[in-house]
Every structure is written in C-alpha cells, then in structure tokens.
Amino acid sequence: MKMTIQKKEDWQEIVEKILPQLKHNIFLLKGNLGAGKTTFTQFLLKNLESEDEVSSPTYSIVNEYNTPKGKVYHFDLYRLKNIEEAYDIGIEEYLDNAFLCIIEWPEVYQDELYGLNYHEMNIINNGDTREISFE
C-alpha cells in the first residue's frame, strides 16, 4: 500500500488505513531523521485509545504505553551499534510480551526477525510531502 501525506493531520488517515490491517505484533518503522516516525506513532497510539503521552524513545531506547488491548513498546534502535546491544535491553522479552512493538531504525535487529511475521512501513521525506509505503 502506498500513500502520500502533505500535512501533519494526514497521519490520522494513514493510521485509519493501516490499523485494520495490523495482524502481527511487530511493526518496523523506517525513514530518515524527521520523516515522521514518532508522529505516526503518536497518532497510532491515540487510535489504540492510549492515554499516555507519546514521545521519541531516542535516549531511553524503549518507551512503554498502555492501551486497552495491551502493552505497546516503542523502540528507537538508532544509537545501538550491534545486535548484542539489542539483546542487552531485552528486546526478545518485549517482543514476546507485547500487544505491539513499534521499532524505529530496526536495521540493527531486522535479520533476527527472519521467519517471523511483521509489518514494515517506510517513510520518505520529500520536503513538503511524505511518501508512505506499508507492507
């Protein structure tokens, strides 16, 4: 699925299209700095009826949110240098015990997901617009 957004409010429409298609508990978010990964996550959590304030997990590496359907863990793996650091934060335990795990900058860990089902969204920032692809 491919979509284009031009303003922040358009993220709501993206979430409304993606949410019914979520079948797996792992959601990979790819895009350059400032592409809108955390903004998308804010809209997604709001639609999952979370009352928690959503922020970027850049420094904490993982943020935890409550929803009526269960825990959502939001990762930012940008600062991790290798796969061992992902294991050190207990990523496997989070994946096993979450309603949903949203992983920004998943490249350092993606090979470990081989054989598992997950969703992937790519965001390309074209200045005034964002090109979104979702699998």
Secondary structure, DSSP 8 states (H G I E B T S, - for coil): -EEEE-STTHHHHHHHHHGGG--SSEEEEEE-TTSSHHHHHHHHHHHTT--S-----TTTSEEEEEETTEEEEEEE-TT--SHHHHHHTTHHHHHHT-SEEEEESTHHHHGGGTTS--EEEEEEE-SS-EEEEE-
